[in-house]
């Protein structure tokens, strides 16, 4: 199956990978979540080619993850995260926690603290019915109402 055809696979893990599944897209989103909003800012922060950056930004615009806004009294346009874009934060935080655990032998390069109490932000899986914390053995895939392709 070709990469472009994956967007038609009825799987809620596979479909987002078509949009988010390359490193540059995730790094652009990381930069946007950290306040970068201008084309040149993304390019400088990531040292990415202009054509590749344009391609990834256009894809994020097309999928409603970013929006482009003209700044008043300025020739510049800024890229802003939409609500859909802000909801990618937990995905990046999960990557960060995994990276801190397995790829940061000297400790985390950065902490992400709660603004109001300085506690650290963490991703946890919990049951929506009883609130119990979940790990892989606790989770069982069951068919949902949408079309089926594969379990996970």
Secondary structure, 3 states (H helix, E strand, C coil): CCHHHHHHCCCCCHHHHHHHCCHHHHHHHHHHHCCCCCHHHHHHHHCCCHHHHHHHHHHHHHCCCEEEEECCCCCCEEEEECHHHHCCHHHHHHHHHHHHHHHCCCCCCCCCECCCCCCECCCCCECCCCCCECCHHHCCCCCCCCCCCCCC
